Amino acid sequence: MFAILGSIPIMAQAVQEHNVWMEMFRSLAFAALFGILGIVLAIFAYRLFDWVSPIDVEKELGENRNIAVAILMAAFLLGICIIISRAIGS
């Protein structure tokens, strides 16, 4: 009977270590899920902006190498990504 009581702290430590690993896996899974969600939302916002804007963004960036459109899109995507990160992180 004393041998069983002596092994309780060892079992408790094993359970605690298992919980730490499960919590770490759960946190990593949520981080990956929210990261993918953020990327999908940023792509959706880019496509929506491209559809709504009167200029063809891909043509201006690819063929004409328009620096002004590149700066506009960089600022737009940066702002959208900040908003998405705050919305997901809250």
Biopython code that builds the backbone (N, CA, C, O; Angstrom):
import numpy as np
from Bio.PDB.StructureBuilder import StructureBuilder

atoms = [
    (1, "MET", "N", (0.824, -1.185, 0.000)),
    (1, "MET", "CA", (0.000, 0.000, 0.000)),
    (1, "MET", "C", (0.867, 1.248, 0.000)),
    (1, "MET", "O", (0.529, 2.232, -0.658)),
    (2, "PHE", "N", (1.987, 1.225, 0.732)),
    (2, "PHE", "CA", (2.862, 2.397, 0.760)),
    (2, "PHE", "C", (3.538, 2.621, -0.591)),
    (2, "PHE", "O", (3.878, 3.753, -0.936)),
    (3, "ALA", "N", (3.732, 1.551, -1.349)),
    (3, "ALA", "CA", (4.344, 1.690, -2.678)),
    (3, "ALA", "C", (3.404, 2.452, -3.609)),
    (3, "ALA", "O", (3.862, 3.227, -4.448)),
    (4, "ILE", "N", (2.123, 2.244, -3.474)),
    (4, "ILE", "CA", (1.139, 2.955, -4.309)),
    (4, "ILE", "C", (1.113, 4.436, -3.940)),
    (4, "ILE", "O", (1.072, 5.296, -4.820)),
    (5, "LEU", "N", (1.135, 4.733, -2.650)),
    (5, "LEU", "CA", (1.112, 6.129, -2.217)),
    (5, "LEU", "C", (2.388, 6.860, -2.624)),
    (5, "LEU", "O", (2.364, 8.066, -2.866)),
    (6, "GLY", "N", (3.483, 6.143, -2.697)),
    (6, "GLY", "CA", (4.736, 6.760, -3.094)),
    (6, "GLY", "C", (4.782, 7.119, -4.577)),
    (6, "GLY", "O", (5.543, 8.002, -4.973)),
    (7, "SER", "N", (3.981, 6.447, -5.400)),
    (7, "SER", "CA", (4.005, 6.702, -6.845)),
    (7, "SER", "C", (3.012, 7.784, -7.269)),
    (7, "SER", "O", (2.994, 8.152, -8.443)),
    (8, "ILE", "N", (2.200, 8.300, -6.374)),
    (8, "ILE", "CA", (1.210, 9.331, -6.717)),
    (8, "ILE", "C", (1.868, 10.619, -7.209)),
    (8, "ILE", "O", (1.398, 11.172, -8.203)),
    (9, "PRO", "N", (2.924, 11.131, -6.579)),
    (9, "PRO", "CA", (3.545, 12.341, -7.128)),
    (9, "PRO", "C", (4.120, 12.140, -8.530)),
    (9, "PRO", "O", (4.111, 13.067, -9.340)),
    (10, "ILE", "N", (4.615, 10.954, -8.819)),
    (10, "ILE", "CA", (5.162, 10.678, -10.148)),
    (10, "ILE", "C", (4.045, 10.692, -11.180)),
    (10, "ILE", "O", (4.208, 11.246, -12.267)),
    (11, "MET", "N", (2.910, 10.084, -10.844)),
    (11, "MET", "CA", (1.773, 10.095, -11.769)),
    (11, "MET", "C", (1.227, 11.504, -11.945)),
    (11, "MET", "O", (0.843, 11.884, -13.051)),
    (12, "ALA", "N", (1.187, 12.278, -10.875)),
    (12, "ALA", "CA", (0.705, 13.648, -10.971)),
    (12, "ALA", "C", (1.619, 14.485, -11.853)),
    (12, "ALA", "O", (1.147, 15.336, -12.606)),
    (13, "GLN", "N", (2.921, 14.249, -11.764)),
    (13, "GLN", "CA", (3.865, 14.975, -12.611)),
    (13, "GLN", "C", (3.678, 14.575, -14.072)),
    (13, "GLN", "O", (3.750, 15.429, -14.956)),
    (14, "ALA", "N", (3.441, 13.306, -14.338)),
    (14, "ALA", "CA", (3.230, 12.846, -15.719)),
    (14, "ALA", "C", (1.964, 13.459, -16.292)),
    (14, "ALA", "O", (1.953, 13.866, -17.453)),
    (15, "VAL", "N", (0.893, 13.537, -15.502)),
    (15, "VAL", "CA", (-0.354, 14.150, -15.954)),
    (15, "VAL", "C", (-0.142, 15.633, -16.217)),
    (15, "VAL", "O", (-0.651, 16.166, -17.203)),
    (16, "GLN", "N", (0.598, 16.301, -15.353)),
    (16, "GLN", "CA", (0.859, 17.719, -15.527)),
    (16, "GLN", "C", (1.680, 17.973, -16.790)),
    (16, "GLN", "O", (1.402, 18.925, -17.519)),
    (17, "GLU", "N", (2.687, 17.138, -17.063)),
    (17, "GLU", "CA", (3.484, 17.285, -18.277)),
    (17, "GLU", "C", (2.633, 17.048, -19.512)),
    (17, "GLU", "O", (2.807, 17.730, -20.521)),
    (18, "HIS", "N", (1.715, 16.090, -19.446)),
    (18, "HIS", "CA", (0.804, 15.824, -20.564)),
    (18, "HIS", "C", (-0.076, 17.039, -20.820)),
    (18, "HIS", "O", (-0.295, 17.404, -21.975)),
    (19, "ASN", "N", (-0.584, 17.672, -19.765)),
    (19, "ASN", "CA", (-1.424, 18.857, -19.917)),
    (19, "ASN", "C", (-0.648, 20.022, -20.526)),
    (19, "ASN", "O", (-1.202, 20.787, -21.315)),
    (20, "VAL", "N", (0.625, 20.163, -20.171)),
    (20, "VAL", "CA", (1.446, 21.232, -20.731)),
    (20, "VAL", "C", (1.603, 21.027, -22.227)),
    (20, "VAL", "O", (1.464, 21.974, -23.000)),
    (21, "TRP", "N", (1.895, 19.786, -22.649)),
    (21, "TRP", "CA", (2.049, 19.516, -24.076)),
    (21, "TRP", "C", (0.742, 19.702, -24.830)),
    (21, "TRP", "O", (0.742, 20.220, -25.947)),
    (22, "MET", "N", (-0.363, 19.291, -24.237)),
    (22, "MET", "CA", (-1.665, 19.469, -24.893)),
    (22, "MET", "C", (-2.010, 20.947, -25.016)),
    (22, "MET", "O", (-2.545, 21.376, -26.038)),
    (23, "GLU", "N", (-1.710, 21.723, -23.990)),
    (23, "GLU", "CA", (-1.977, 23.156, -24.034)),
    (23, "GLU", "C", (-1.098, 23.843, -25.083)),
    (23, "GLU", "O", (-1.558, 24.740, -25.790)),
    (24, "MET", "N", (0.152, 23.426, -25.182)),
    (24, "MET", "CA", (1.045, 23.998, -26.191)),
    (24, "MET", "C", (0.566, 23.640, -27.600)),
    (24, "MET", "O", (0.572, 24.494, -28.486)),
    (25, "PHE", "N", (0.154, 22.397, -27.815)),
    (25, "PHE", "CA", (-0.378, 21.996, -29.119)),
    (25, "PHE", "C", (-1.640, 22.765, -29.450)),
    (25, "PHE", "O", (-1.825, 23.195, -30.588)),
    (26, "ARG", "N", (-2.504, 22.942, -28.473)),
    (26, "ARG", "CA", (-3.749, 23.690, -28.681)),
    (26, "ARG", "C", (-3.445, 25.141, -29.043)),
    (26, "ARG", "O", (-4.083, 25.700, -29.934)),
    (27, "SER", "N", (-2.493, 25.747, -28.373)),
    (27, "SER", "CA", (-2.118, 27.128, -28.667)),
    (27, "SER", "C", (-1.523, 27.259, -30.063)),
    (27, "SER", "O", (-1.833, 28.210, -30.780)),
    (28, "LEU", "N", (-0.681, 26.325, -30.451)),
    (28, "LEU", "CA", (-0.107, 26.346, -31.799)),
    (28, "LEU", "C", (-1.175, 26.146, -32.870)),
    (28, "LEU", "O", (-1.124, 26.778, -33.925)),
    (29, "ALA", "N", (-2.131, 25.277, -32.604)),
    (29, "ALA", "CA", (-3.215, 25.051, -33.561)),
    (29, "ALA", "C", (-4.058, 26.312, -33.735)),
    (29, "ALA", "O", (-4.414, 26.671, -34.857)),
    (30, "PHE", "N", (-4.376, 26.983, -32.631)),
    (30, "PHE", "CA", (-5.148, 28.225, -32.732)),
    (30, "PHE", "C", (-4.359, 29.317, -33.450)),
    (30, "PHE", "O", (-4.931, 30.076, -34.232)),
    (31, "ALA", "N", (-3.063, 29.405, -33.197)),
    (31, "ALA", "CA", (-2.230, 30.404, -33.873)),
    (31, "ALA", "C", (-2.205, 30.145, -35.376)),
    (31, "ALA", "O", (-2.312, 31.084, -36.165)),
    (32, "ALA", "N", (-2.065, 28.891, -35.780)),
    (32, "ALA", "CA", (-2.068, 28.557, -37.208)),
    (32, "ALA", "C", (-3.424, 28.848, -37.830)),
    (32, "ALA", "O", (-3.498, 29.390, -38.933)),
    (33, "LEU", "N", (-4.488, 28.497, -37.137)),
    (33, "LEU", "CA", (-5.841, 28.742, -37.649)),
    (33, "LEU", "C", (-6.101, 30.231, -37.833)),
    (33, "LEU", "O", (-6.602, 30.647, -38.877)),
    (34, "PHE", "N", (-5.769, 31.028, -36.838)),
    (34, "PHE", "CA", (-6.000, 32.466, -36.943)),
    (34, "PHE", "C", (-5.050, 33.110, -37.947)),
    (34, "PHE", "O", (-5.414, 34.100, -38.581)),
    (35, "GLY", "N", (-3.846, 32.577, -38.106)),
    (35, "GLY", "CA", (-2.934, 33.077, -39.131)),
    (35, "GLY", "C", (-3.475, 32.844, -40.526)),
    (35, "GLY", "O", (-3.428, 33.739, -41.370)),
    (36, "ILE", "N", (-3.986, 31.652, -40.774)),
    (36, "ILE", "CA", (-4.588, 31.344, -42.074)),
    (36, "ILE", "C", (-5.826, 32.191, -42.303)),
    (36, "ILE", "O", (-6.046, 32.678, -43.412)),
    (37, "LEU", "N", (-6.634, 32.372, -41.271)),
    (37, "LEU", "CA", (-7.822, 33.226, -41.386)),
    (37, "LEU", "C", (-7.435, 34.659, -41.731)),
    (37, "LEU", "O", (-8.088, 35.290, -42.562)),
    (38, "GLY", "N", (-6.391, 35.178, -41.109)),
    (38, "GLY", "CA", (-5.933, 36.526, -41.398)),
    (38, "GLY", "C", (-5.448, 36.682, -42.823)),
    (38, "GLY", "O", (-5.731, 37.692, -43.467)),
    (39, "ILE", "N", (-4.711, 35.684, -43.331)),
    (39, "ILE", "CA", (-4.226, 35.726, -44.708)),
    (39, "ILE", "C", (-5.386, 35.680, -45.693)),
    (39, "ILE", "O", (-5.389, 36.413, -46.682)),
    (40, "VAL", "N", (-6.363, 34.831, -45.434)),
    (40, "VAL", "CA", (-7.536, 34.737, -46.316)),
    (40, "VAL", "C", (-8.303, 36.058, -46.327)),
    (40, "VAL", "O", (-8.728, 36.521, -47.386)),
    (41, "LEU", "N", (-8.478, 36.659, -45.165)),
    (41, "LEU", "CA", (-9.181, 37.946, -45.111)),
    (41, "LEU", "C", (-8.406, 39.055, -45.810)),
    (41, "LEU", "O", (-9.014, 39.916, -46.444)),
    (42, "ALA", "N", (-7.088, 39.057, -45.712)),
    (42, "ALA", "CA", (-6.276, 40.063, -46.398)),
    (42, "ALA", "C", (-6.366, 39.896, -47.916)),
    (42, "ALA", "O", (-6.451, 40.887, -48.642)),
    (43, "ILE", "N", (-6.349, 38.665, -48.395)),
    (43, "ILE", "CA", (-6.500, 38.420, -49.837)),
    (43, "ILE", "C", (-7.882, 38.850, -50.302)),
    (43, "ILE", "O", (-8.021, 39.449, -51.368)),
    (44, "PHE", "N", (-8.903, 38.549, -49.509)),
    (44, "PHE", "CA", (-10.261, 38.975, -49.849)),
    (44, "PHE", "C", (-10.357, 40.500, -49.914)),
    (44, "PHE", "O", (-10.991, 41.037, -50.823)),
    (45, "ALA", "N", (-9.742, 41.197, -48.972)),
    (45, "ALA", "CA", (-9.774, 42.666, -48.974)),
    (45, "ALA", "C", (-9.042, 43.220, -50.192)),
    (45, "ALA", "O", (-9.491, 44.200, -50.787)),
    (46, "TYR", "N", (-7.923, 42.607, -50.569)),
    (46, "TYR", "CA", (-7.187, 43.043, -51.762)),
    (46, "TYR", "C", (-8.034, 42.875, -53.013)),
    (46, "TYR", "O", (-8.106, 43.779, -53.845)),
    (47, "ARG", "N", (-8.677, 41.715, -53.146)),
    (47, "ARG", "CA", (-9.531, 41.465, -54.314)),
    (47, "ARG", "C", (-10.725, 42.419, -54.343)),
    (47, "ARG", "O", (-11.116, 42.894, -55.409)),
    (48, "LEU", "N", (-11.300, 42.695, -53.182)),
    (48, "LEU", "CA", (-12.420, 43.630, -53.109)),
    (48, "LEU", "C", (-11.977, 45.033, -53.507)),
    (48, "LEU", "O", (-12.687, 45.718, -54.242)),
    (49, "PHE", "N", (-10.822, 45.465, -53.034)),
    (49, "PHE", "CA", (-10.294, 46.784, -53.395)),
    (49, "PHE", "C", (-9.995, 46.850, -54.890)),
    (49, "PHE", "O", (-10.269, 47.866, -55.529)),
    (50, "ASP", "N", (-9.445, 45.797, -55.446)),
    (50, "ASP", "CA", (-9.148, 45.747, -56.876)),
    (50, "ASP", "C", (-10.433, 45.812, -57.698)),
    (50, "ASP", "O", (-10.462, 46.446, -58.753)),
    (51, "TRP", "N", (-11.484, 45.166, -57.226)),
    (51, "TRP", "CA", (-12.767, 45.153, -57.923)),
    (51, "TRP", "C", (-13.463, 46.509, -57.844)),
    (51, "TRP", "O", (-14.076, 46.948, -58.817)),
    (52, "VAL", "N", (-13.372, 47.172, -56.699)),
    (52, "VAL", "CA", (-14.062, 48.444, -56.484)),
    (52, "VAL", "C", (-13.314, 49.623, -57.112)),
    (52, "VAL", "O", (-13.946, 50.575, -57.570)),
    (53, "SER", "N", (-12.008, 49.576, -57.140)),
    (53, "SER", "CA", (-11.221, 50.716, -57.625)),
    (53, "SER", "C", (-11.355, 50.858, -59.142)),
    (53, "SER", "O", (-11.521, 49.866, -59.851)),
    (54, "PRO", "N", (-11.283, 52.102, -59.635)),
    (54, "PRO", "CA", (-11.455, 52.325, -61.077)),
    (54, "PRO", "C", (-10.230, 51.927, -61.909)),
    (54, "PRO", "O", (-10.321, 51.867, -63.135)),
    (55, "ILE", "N", (-9.103, 51.660, -61.279)),
    (55, "ILE", "CA", (-7.910, 51.280, -62.030)),
    (55, "ILE", "C", (-7.705, 49.775, -61.959)),
    (55, "ILE", "O", (-8.185, 49.118, -61.036)),
    (56, "ASP", "N", (-6.994, 49.236, -62.931)),
    (56, "ASP", "CA", (-6.627, 47.826, -62.914)),
    (56, "ASP", "C", (-5.290, 47.708, -62.184)),
    (56, "ASP", "O", (-4.231, 47.972, -62.753)),
    (57, "VAL", "N", (-5.360, 47.314, -60.931)),
    (57, "VAL", "CA", (-4.179, 47.305, -60.067)),
    (57, "VAL", "C", (-3.102, 46.369, -60.605)),
    (57, "VAL", "O", (-1.927, 46.735, -60.644)),
    (58, "GLU", "N", (-3.489, 45.174, -61.014)),
    (58, "GLU", "CA", (-2.492, 44.206, -61.497)),
    (58, "GLU", "C", (-1.805, 44.697, -62.765)),
    (58, "GLU", "O", (-0.604, 44.487, -62.937)),
    (59, "LYS", "N", (-2.554, 45.351, -63.659)),
    (59, "LYS", "CA", (-1.954, 45.893, -64.883)),
    (59, "LYS", "C", (-0.994, 47.036, -64.540)),
    (59, "LYS", "O", (0.106, 47.119, -65.087)),
    (60, "GLU", "N", (-1.420, 47.906, -63.636)),
    (60, "GLU", "CA", (-0.574, 49.046, -63.260)),
    (60, "GLU", "C", (0.715, 48.587, -62.574)),
    (60, "GLU", "O", (1.778, 49.172, -62.784)),
    (61, "LEU", "N", (0.615, 47.556, -61.769)),
    (61, "LEU", "CA", (1.808, 47.069, -61.072)),
    (61, "LEU", "C", (2.701, 46.230, -61.982)),
    (61, "LEU", "O", (3.923, 46.370, -61.953)),
    (62, "GLY", "N", (2.096, 45.360, -62.788)),
    (62, "GLY", "CA", (2.869, 44.433, -63.598)),
    (62, "GLY", "C", (3.439, 45.048, -64.864)),
    (62, "GLY", "O", (4.643, 44.979, -65.107)),
    (63, "GLU", "N", (2.572, 45.648, -65.669)),
    (63, "GLU", "CA", (3.006, 46.154, -66.972)),
    (63, "GLU", "C", (3.593, 47.557, -66.892)),
    (63, "GLU", "O", (4.653, 47.824, -67.457)),
    (64, "ASN", "N", (2.910, 48.445, -66.197)),
    (64, "ASN", "CA", (3.319, 49.857, -66.182)),
    (64, "ASN", "C", (4.327, 50.180, -65.085)),
    (64, "ASN", "O", (4.947, 51.243, -65.107)),
    (65, "ARG", "N", (4.496, 49.268, -64.124)),
    (65, "ARG", "CA", (5.416, 49.484, -62.995)),
    (65, "ARG", "C", (5.165, 50.833, -62.311)),
    (65, "ARG", "O", (6.087, 51.613, -62.075)),
    (66, "ASN", "N", (3.909, 51.076, -62.005)),
    (66, "ASN", "CA", (3.480, 52.339, -61.394)),
    (66, "ASN", "C", (3.815, 52.316, -59.896)),
    (66, "ASN", "O", (3.211, 51.564, -59.131)),
    (67, "ILE", "N", (4.761, 53.127, -59.495)),
    (67, "ILE", "CA", (5.214, 53.177, -58.100)),
    (67, "ILE", "C", (4.126, 53.732, -57.185)),
    (67, "ILE", "O", (3.995, 53.297, -56.041)),
    (68, "ALA", "N", (3.349, 54.685, -57.682)),
    (68, "ALA", "CA", (2.286, 55.273, -56.862)),
    (68, "ALA", "C", (1.241, 54.224, -56.492)),
    (68, "ALA", "O", (0.767, 54.200, -55.356)),
    (69, "VAL", "N", (0.881, 53.369, -57.426)),
    (69, "VAL", "CA", (-0.086, 52.301, -57.136)),
    (69, "VAL", "C", (0.531, 51.292, -56.172)),
    (69, "VAL", "O", (-0.168, 50.763, -55.308)),
    (70, "ALA", "N", (1.821, 51.018, -56.305)),
    (70, "ALA", "CA", (2.488, 50.093, -55.387)),
    (70, "ALA", "C", (2.471, 50.634, -53.958)),
    (70, "ALA", "O", (2.223, 49.888, -53.011)),
    (71, "ILE", "N", (2.734, 51.928, -53.804)),
    (71, "ILE", "CA", (2.704, 52.537, -52.469)),
    (71, "ILE", "C", (1.289, 52.542, -51.916)),
    (71, "ILE", "O", (1.084, 52.280, -50.731)),
    (72, "LEU", "N", (0.307, 52.838, -52.766)),
    (72, "LEU", "CA", (-1.102, 52.829, -52.338)),
    (72, "LEU", "C", (-1.515, 51.441, -51.862)),
    (72, "LEU", "O", (-2.149, 51.305, -50.815)),
    (73, "MET", "N", (-1.161, 50.414, -52.624)),
    (73, "MET", "CA", (-1.541, 49.051, -52.245)),
    (73, "MET", "C", (-0.797, 48.591, -50.987)),
    (73, "MET", "O", (-1.364, 47.877, -50.160)),
    (74, "ALA", "N", (0.451, 48.992, -50.841)),
    (74, "ALA", "CA", (1.196, 48.627, -49.631)),
    (74, "ALA", "C", (0.551, 49.253, -48.398)),
    (74, "ALA", "O", (0.393, 48.597, -47.368)),
    (75, "ALA", "N", (0.181, 50.528, -48.514)),
    (75, "ALA", "CA", (-0.469, 51.203, -47.383)),
    (75, "ALA", "C", (-1.836, 50.586, -47.098)),
    (75, "ALA", "O", (-2.209, 50.404, -45.939)),
    (76, "PHE", "N", (-2.577, 50.266, -48.149)),
    (76, "PHE", "CA", (-3.892, 49.650, -47.973)),
    (76, "PHE", "C", (-3.765, 48.298, -47.281)),
    (76, "PHE", "O", (-4.469, 48.028, -46.307)),
    (77, "LEU", "N", (-2.863, 47.442, -47.785)),
    (77, "LEU", "CA", (-2.713, 46.118, -47.190)),
    (77, "LEU", "C", (-2.183, 46.179, -45.755)),
    (77, "LEU", "O", (-2.597, 45.388, -44.906)),
    (78, "LEU", "N", (-1.284, 47.101, -45.488)),
    (78, "LEU", "CA", (-0.786, 47.263, -44.126)),
    (78, "LEU", "C", (-1.917, 47.666, -43.178)),
    (78, "LEU", "O", (-2.048, 47.117, -42.084)),
    (79, "GLY", "N", (-2.723, 48.622, -43.608)),
    (79, "GLY", "CA", (-3.861, 49.041, -42.783)),
    (79, "GLY", "C", (-4.870, 47.933, -42.575)),
    (79, "GLY", "O", (-5.351, 47.732, -41.460)),
    (80, "ILE", "N", (-5.198, 47.210, -43.637)),
    (80, "ILE", "CA", (-6.156, 46.104, -43.520)),
    (80, "ILE", "C", (-5.612, 45.013, -42.598)),
    (80, "ILE", "O", (-6.350, 44.462, -41.781)),
    (81, "CYS", "N", (-4.333, 44.706, -42.729)),
    (81, "CYS", "CA", (-3.746, 43.656, -41.882)),
    (81, "CYS", "C", (-3.710, 44.066, -40.411)),
    (81, "CYS", "O", (-3.874, 43.219, -39.534)),
    (82, "ILE", "N", (-3.498, 45.341, -40.133)),
    (82, "ILE", "CA", (-3.549, 45.815, -38.746)),
    (82, "ILE", "C", (-4.966, 45.676, -38.201)),
    (82, "ILE", "O", (-5.157, 45.242, -37.064)),
    (83, "ILE", "N", (-5.958, 46.043, -39.007)),
    (83, "ILE", "CA", (-7.355, 45.923, -38.575)),
    (83, "ILE", "C", (-7.710, 44.458, -38.352)),
    (83, "ILE", "O", (-8.352, 44.131, -37.354)),
    (84, "ILE", "N", (-7.308, 43.573, -39.256)),
    (84, "ILE", "CA", (-7.611, 42.144, -39.110)),
    (84, "ILE", "C", (-6.930, 41.575, -37.874)),
    (84, "ILE", "O", (-7.535, 40.783, -37.151)),
    (85, "SER", "N", (-5.686, 41.961, -37.616)),
    (85, "SER", "CA", (-4.997, 41.430, -36.438)),
    (85, "SER", "C", (-5.653, 41.889, -35.147)),
    (85, "SER", "O", (-5.729, 41.128, -34.182)),
    (86, "ARG", "N", (-6.126, 43.120, -35.124)),
    (86, "ARG", "CA", (-6.838, 43.596, -33.928)),
    (86, "ARG", "C", (-8.182, 42.903, -33.765)),
    (86, "ARG", "O", (-8.592, 42.593, -32.647)),
    (87, "ALA", "N", (-8.870, 42.659, -34.880)),
    (87, "ALA", "CA", (-10.175, 41.986, -34.798)),
    (87, "ALA", "C", (-10.016, 40.531, -34.350)),
    (87, "ALA", "O", (-10.819, 40.040, -33.556)),
    (88, "ILE", "N", (-9.000, 39.845, -34.844)),
    (88, "ILE", "CA", (-8.783, 38.453, -34.461)),
    (88, "ILE", "C", (-8.215, 38.359, -33.048)),
    (88, "ILE", "O", (-8.578, 37.460, -32.288)),
    (89, "GLY", "N", (-7.328, 39.283, -32.697)),
    (89, "GLY", "CA", (-6.670, 39.220, -31.389)),
    (89, "GLY", "C", (-7.547, 39.636, -30.224)),
    (89, "GLY", "O", (-7.209, 39.346, -29.076)),
    (90, "SER", "N", (-8.640, 40.294, -30.475)),
    (90, "SER", "CA", (-9.506, 40.769, -29.377)),
    (90, "SER", "C", (-10.349, 39.687, -28.783)),
    (90, "SER", "O", (-11.120, 39.942, -27.858)),
]
sb = StructureBuilder()
sb.init_structure("model")
sb.init_model(0)
sb.init_chain("A")
sb.init_seg("    ")
for serial, (resi, resn, name, xyz) in enumerate(atoms, 1):
    if name == "N":
        sb.init_residue(resn, " ", resi, " ")
    sb.init_atom(name, np.array(xyz, "f"), 0.0, 1.0, " ", f" {name:<3s}", serial, name[0])
structure = sb.get_structure()
